[in-house]
Amino acid sequence: MDVMKKIVKDRIVLVSILFLSLLMLGIIFANVLSPYDPNKQDIMNKLAHPSSEHFFGTDMLGRDIFSRILYGGRVTLLLSFLIVFLILLIGLIFGGISGMFGGWIDASMMRFCDLMLSLPNEMMSLCIIGILGPSLLTIILALTIVRFPWYVKMIRTEVLNYKTKNYVVFSLSSGKSKGWVFKEHIFPPIIRAIIVYSTLDISAVIMSISALSFLGVGIQPPTAEWGRMLNESREIAVVEPWQMIPAGITLFLVIAMLNYIGDAVTEGINEANSE
């Protein structure tokens, strides 16, 4: 509760939460709020400037940009939440096993994670997608593979920190299984830190998804996605530079606000722990 009180005093955090909440509602109810089919082409009305009919104008194929922003958010945001959830789940399983059992299991997992983390994330993602071909499943697989080792190491560190606590040592020495000890004594206190790290990582995953789509190996047309929309508007940026503004500003605001909220939560937790 003390952490929440510190956070709600920050007006920027409140504005960020309000904006992201409204955006999520718009994305969830895009089929109701969207005035047009995001993939419907109207060549006779292409590159129309923002108006009461088309809030953000139309793109070079005459598609309504406002509708594509809403539907594109479904892909960008919901896909990022799914990827972070999968990464977190894998990190909990293997990080928990590594920290609780130690020995050769811990050593093997840590050497594997060190190897994975020594390679450039972006290059690995591009290699995986290049081998398997661009698709929604491939993007999920690629980003999960390149990001989960960091979670394994982070969760393993948290487990080792709590494993030395007296009540944990007593439970282990009294014959309780390591799985029971992890579930009852270690998982509850580390879940808060894990959620904070996950919140911070969502913005990084959003950036990765958009970057892959911008490069043409992510979400494929005609599906609306913010990075893909930036790529399409880039082709006519010289004559119609305003085309890049809706997707670019939306992407910037979402990432900036998620980072600010994550930093505020982290600072609030650190201050609460130091008191």
N, C-alpha and C positions, 0 to 999 in steps of 0.2 A: 504493500500500500504506500509506503514511503517513496518508493520508486515512481509509482504512478503520480503522486502529488508533485514530485519534482518535474515530471514530464509535462503534465497538464499546465504548468506555469509557463512553459515555452510556447509562445503564440505561433511561432513558425511550425512547430511540431503539430499543433492543433490544425493549422491551415493545411499542412501536408496530409494529415489523416483525413480531413474533410474532403480535400481534392481527390485523393486516391479512392475514398469510399464512393464519391459521386461517380468517378470514372468506372469503378467496378460495377456499380449499379447500371450505368449506361451500357457497359459491355454485356452484362448478363441479360439485360432487356433490350439488346440491340435490335432484335426483330420487331419490337414495338416502337422504339424511338427512332430507328433509322427510316428516313423518308423514301429511300430507294434501295433496290437490290444492289449490293456492293459490286457485283460482277456484270451488271447490265450495261452494255455499251450504247452510247448515243453519239455517233460520230458527228452528227450535225450540230451537237452542242459541246464539242470538245474544247478544253482550255477556257471554259467559262470562268469569269472572275467571281469571287465570293458575292453572294446576293441572298435575298430572302428565300429564293427558290433552292439555291445550293449554298449552304452556310460557308463551306470552305472551297467552293468552286468545283470544277470537274477536271479530270486528268486528260491526257492526250488521247484517250479512247472514249471520253465523254462519261466516264464513271464518276459518281458522286463521291467526293473525297471524304466528306463527313461520315458517310455510311461506311466507307472503307476503313476509316480510323476506328470506328466502334467495332466492326467485325474483325479488324486486324488486331485489336486488343485482346480478343478472345484467344487468338493464336499465340500472340507474344506473351501475355501475362499468364494465362492458364497453363501454357506449355512450360513456362519458367517455374511455376509453382509445382507442377508434376515432377520436373527434373530435380528440383531441390528436395522434394519429398523422397524421391528414389535415392538420391545421394545420401540424405540423412539416414534412411533406413539401412542402406549398405554400411554406412559408417558406424552406426550403432551396433550392428551385428559383428562386423569384423574388428572394430575398435574395442568393443566389449570383450570379445574372445581373446584378442591379443593382450589386453591389459589384465584380464582375470587369470589367464592360464600361464602366461609368460613362457620362459624356456625357448625351445626351438620354434614353437608356433609363433611366439612374439617376434623372434629374430627374423624368421622367414617373411612374415607380413611386413615388417618394417623395411627390410631390404627391398622388397617388391615396391612398396610405396615410395621409397627413396628413388628407385629407378624411374618410376612413373613421373615423379615430381621434378626430376632432372631434365625432362623433355619439355619443350615449349608446348603449352596447352593448345594454342591456335593451330600449330603445325600438326599436332596429333589429330585434332578434330578434322582438319582438312584431309589428312591421309585416310582416316576411317571413312569419311563421307565419299572421298574419291574412289575408294575400293568397293564400297557397298552401293554407291549411288545415292543421290540426294532424295530423301523422303522424310516424312514426319518421324517414322520409327528410327531412321538412321541418325537424325539430329538428337533424339532422346538418348540413343545408345552412345553416340560420340561424346556428348557433353557429360553424360553420367560417368563414362570411363575415365575421362581426363580430370574430373573434379573430385571423385570419391576418395582418392588416396589422402588428400588433405584432411578430410573429415575423419578418416580412420585414425590418422596420427593425432588429431586434435582430441578426439573422444578417448583414445588410448591414454593420452596424457592426463585427462580429467579422471579417468578410472584409477590410474596409478596414484594420483593425489589423494583420492578418497580411500584407496585400498589400505593405506597405512593408518587410518583412523582407528582408535581403540575399539570402538563398537564393531567395526568391520573385522578387525583381527580376532576379536572374541567370537564373533559368529562363525568365522572360518575354523577356528580352533575347536569350537564346540560341535563340529561335524556337519554344519549346514553346507549344502551344495553351493558351488560358485555361482550357478545360475540363480539360485534363490537369493544369495547375498547381493548379486548385481541388481536384481529386480527390486528388492526391498530396501537396500541401504545406499546403493550407488546411483542408480538411475534417477530417483526423485531429485536429488540435489544438483545433478549435472544437466537436467533437462532445460533449466532456465538459461544457462549459458549456451546450450546448443541452439535454442530458439533464437537467441540474439545473433549468433553467428549465421544462422540460416537467413534471418532477415537481412543481414548485410550482404549475403551472397545472392539473394534474388536479383538485385540490381546488376550484378556481374553476369548472371545467367541471361538476363534480358539483353544485355549488351552483346553477349556471345551469339545469341539467336539472331538478333538484328544484324550483326556483322556478317554472319554466314549468309543470311538472306541478301544482304547488300552486295556480297561478292558473287551471288548467283548460285550458291551451292546449298542454300537453306530451303526455306519454304518456296515452293515453285508456283508460278502463275497458273491460273488466275486468282489463287487464294490471296486475300488481302493480309498483309503483314507489314509492320512499320518499317523494318529495314528494307524489305522489298519495294515498298512505296518510295523510299528515298532513292533507291537504285533507279527506279523508273523515272522519277522526276529529275535525276541527275542528267539524263540524256537531253533534256530541254532546258537545263538550268541557265544557259546563256541567254535565251530569248524569254523564258518565263521563270525567273528565279523564285517567285512566290510559291511555286508548286512544291518546293522542298520545306516550306515553313510548317504546315500542319503536322506532318509526321515527325519532322525534326524537333519541333518544340514539344510535342507530346512525349516523345522518347526522352528528351532532355529533362523535362519536368518530373517524369515518373522515376527516372534513375536518381536524380538529385534529391527528390523528396524521400525515397526509400533509404538512401544513404544518410540523410540527415536524421531520419527517425531512428535508424539503427545506431548512429553515433550517440543520439540523445539517450536511448535505452541503455547502451553500454556505459555511458557516463553516470547515469542514474544508479545503475547496479553497483558500479565501482564506489560511488559516494556512499551508498547504503551499506556496503560491506566494510568501508573504512570507519564508519561511525560506531 
